[in-house]
Amino acid sequence: MPPAVSERPTRIVVDLDHLAFNLRSIRAHVGVPVMGIVKANAYGHGLVPVALHLQAQGVEQLGVAFLEEGIALRQAGVTAPVLVMGGIFGRQVTQFISHDLEITVSSLDKLRLVEAAAQALGRKAVIHLKIDTGMERIGVHSYSARPFIEAAVASPWCVLKGIYSHLACSDDPFSPMSAQQLERFLEACAHIERIGAPMPIRHLANSGGVLHFPETWLDMVRPGIMLYGVQPDPASRHAVDLKPVMSLASRVVYFKVVKAGNPVSYGATWAPEHDTRVVTVPIGYGDGFPRALSSRGEVLIRGQRYPIVGRVCMDQFMVDIGQDSAFNEDEVVLVGSQGDNAISVEALAQRAGVIPYEILVGLNDRIPREYSLREYRGGP
Ligand SMILES: *Cc1c(COP(=O)(O)O)cnc(C)c1O
């Protein structure tokens, strides 16, 4: 059977050249190796194609959230080092090791589980120690990390490749929390030196750290959202030149005139004051397009900006185009640019009252992804 080609007019286009551009920008900015974070379907951009492209661009390491994401990378032929950043369960450890995935060890108990599984398998586990410096999520508290570090250093069945922590407030350039966390982290790392062991790779900075706190770059950085050309927060500094990777578009599927006073969509929450032209767009909250954009969002059609009116439905929503014209199959841009206008993920998130991360990862599998690549790749 030929591969199913989706005819759905609603689609995400992922610009792989912009992804490569962002990786280069980040690299040039920090001057240390990069762990590209591709968890949550590469922030909605497609786990495997994004990981393969980052690998082709020479990214030093990839990071995912849980075991299955790591296995999916290996099954797709990704050979770059992959760190699974989430907490582990004992029964999973064998799979980590057999798929050559690097393990986050976040407690002494978990270290023992990893050692036992590695020994049973007769193969060493590659581990990164997780130190909690203020996030209170997973990891050994920095103030009680010494026995943990000593045990990991002494472990015959673990290769201590990295040590890391996670910043809780790096989106905010003025938060004192990041400097505190850095200090606690470095204090924990200093113990490795004190006991005379070789220093593993120290990594701390997510996108906020890359943008706002050069001291946190250390031996490797872990950018996620900025790889995709999106700022973590409206307050973030545009310290690195980035290009948006994702665009999201659909097409007009229906056109009609709505008479003054006649309400549109569920709940009859909106009605025009005058007769107006309304088009229907075939995407909705069932695709991950936020229902919070009901009578709040905007789209681009024929280069113009128009409001979403009434409630966003599961698979469709309506747009008021006033007295302008639009035709069936006209392109509707939800994220991206058209003519002189553009809608960013950041702007859309702000209107929906959520963070940009939530918009990106919310766009689900119902929407086909297309990958565009213009740059000359070399070769014969
Ligand atoms: C998700 C995540 C990142 C990337 O965060 P961004 O804010 O998207 O850059 C880095 N490190 C850890 C541990 C994470 O969970």
The ligand as an SDF file (V2000), in Angstrom:
LIG
                    3D

 15 15  0  0  0  0  0  0  0  0999 V2000
   11.9820   20.7510   29.1200 C   0  0  0  0  0  0  0  0  0  0  0  0
   13.3120   20.8460   29.7340 C   0  0  0  0  0  0  0  0  0  0  0  0
   14.2970   21.6640   29.1780 C   0  0  0  0  0  0  0  0  0  0  0  0
   14.0370   22.6310   28.0340 C   0  0  0  0  0  0  0  0  0  0  0  0
   13.2890   23.7420   28.5130 O   0  0  0  0  0  0  0  0  0  0  0  0
   12.9960   25.0040   27.5880 P   0  0  0  0  0  0  0  0  0  0  0  0
   12.4400   26.0020   28.5350 O   0  0  0  0  0  0  0  0  0  0  0  0
   12.0060   24.5630   26.5720 O   0  0  0  0  0  0  0  0  0  0  0  0
   14.2700   25.4280   26.9870 O   0  0  0  0  0  0  0  0  0  0  0  0
   15.5710   21.5980   29.7300 C   0  0  0  0  0  0  0  0  0  0  0  0
   15.8320   20.8060   30.7810 N   0  0  0  0  0  0  0  0  0  0  0  0
   14.8880   20.0100   31.3690 C   0  0  0  0  0  0  0  0  0  0  0  0
   15.2570   19.1650   32.5290 C   0  0  0  0  0  0  0  0  0  0  0  0
   13.6000   20.0210   30.8700 C   0  0  0  0  0  0  0  0  0  0  0  0
   12.6670   19.2710   31.4650 O   0  0  0  0  0  0  0  0  0  0  0  0
  1  2  1  0
  2  3  1  0
  2 14  2  0
  3  4  1  0
  3 10  2  0
  4  5  1  0
  5  6  1  0
  6  7  2  0
  6  8  1  0
  6  9  1  0
 10 11  1  0
 11 12  2  0
 12 13  1  0
 12 14  1  0
 14 15  1  0
M  END
$$$$
